[in-house]
Amino acid sequence: MHVEVLSALLCLVATAYAGCPLGFHQNRRSCYWFSTIRSSFAEAAGYCRYLESHLAIISNKDEDSFIRGYATRLGEAFNYWLGASDLNMEGRWLWEGQRRMNYTNWNPGQPDNAGGIEHCLELRRDLGNYLWNDYQCQKPSHFICEKERIPYTNSLHANLQQRDSLHANLQQMDSLHANLQQRDSLHANLQQRDSLHANLQQRDSLHGNLQQRDILHGNLQQRDSLHGNLQQRDSLHGNL
Ligand SMILES: *[C@@H]1O[C@H](CO)[C@@H](O)[C@H](O)[C@H]1NC(C)=O
């Protein structure tokens, strides 16, 4: 590929798009690129693959009308490659070398394999405004690439929703984390309270000991006073 063509193609695919890449034209569920360059059938298929697409496949009347109508409006190209050939077996035309044709719109009398060397499908302007014709695969022609339309805005929306939901999950996780920290701190407070409670019990028990000591002290004083009374009695007895 030529460098300037490559960079032009790169520019096409690098641009953000909604539905179809820039330069591709939408019809129903497909996007089409009508080439501004000319190349052989095989090279054209390579260009389309490079654009993450394939040479166009026409499956029905509607698609045929769109493509031929668009080519007529552009009015630029003498002919366009589509993605069919009978290269594998003469007369057996297949899309992309494998899918059989359920719809055709050949120019009357075609395909005729003129000269025994026409194996690729072209749309040709001078044949009834781009009716189908078989042509020599190596001839440089314009071509049409097709890719499935991407519901880009939908997928972007889905991604944003997913991001929001992840964000919500993260916030929930943070709040759970905060709750756990709060729980741990409450737990620490409870342990502190239990330890204070134990101290109070110890204090109460000390207090009990002190009261017991006071009682014992009271008893001792009573005993001493009784002892005093007895000495008084003995002294009275001595007097008598
Ligand atoms: C033609 O029809 C067959 C059977 O319905 C299908 O498998 C095939 O993909 C069709 N070909 C194209 C080009 O749509």
The ligand as an SDF file (V2000), in Angstrom:
LIG
                    3D

 14 14  0  0  0  0  0  0  0  0999 V2000
  -28.2570  -17.5130    1.2420 C   0  0  0  0  0  0  0  0  0  0  0  0
  -29.1800  -18.3490    1.9420 O   0  0  0  0  0  0  0  0  0  0  0  0
  -28.5680  -19.3700    2.7120 C   0  0  0  0  0  0  0  0  0  0  0  0
  -29.6810  -20.2450    3.2780 C   0  0  0  0  0  0  0  0  0  0  0  0
  -30.7310  -19.4520    3.7830 O   0  0  0  0  0  0  0  0  0  0  0  0
  -27.7400  -18.7250    3.7870 C   0  0  0  0  0  0  0  0  0  0  0  0
  -27.1000  -19.7020    4.5670 O   0  0  0  0  0  0  0  0  0  0  0  0
  -26.6900  -17.8340    3.1510 C   0  0  0  0  0  0  0  0  0  0  0  0
  -25.9610  -17.1560    4.1660 O   0  0  0  0  0  0  0  0  0  0  0  0
  -27.3480  -16.8180    2.2420 C   0  0  0  0  0  0  0  0  0  0  0  0
  -26.3370  -16.0480    1.5670 N   0  0  0  0  0  0  0  0  0  0  0  0
  -26.1830  -14.7480    1.7720 C   0  0  0  0  0  0  0  0  0  0  0  0
  -25.1060  -14.0910    1.0150 C   0  0  0  0  0  0  0  0  0  0  0  0
  -26.8790  -14.0970    2.5430 O   0  0  0  0  0  0  0  0  0  0  0  0
  1  2  1  0
  1 10  1  0
  2  3  1  0
  3  4  1  0
  3  6  1  0
  4  5  1  0
  6  7  1  0
  6  8  1  0
  8  9  1  0
  8 10  1  0
 10 11  1  0
 11 12  1  0
 12 13  1  0
 12 14  2  0
M  END
$$$$
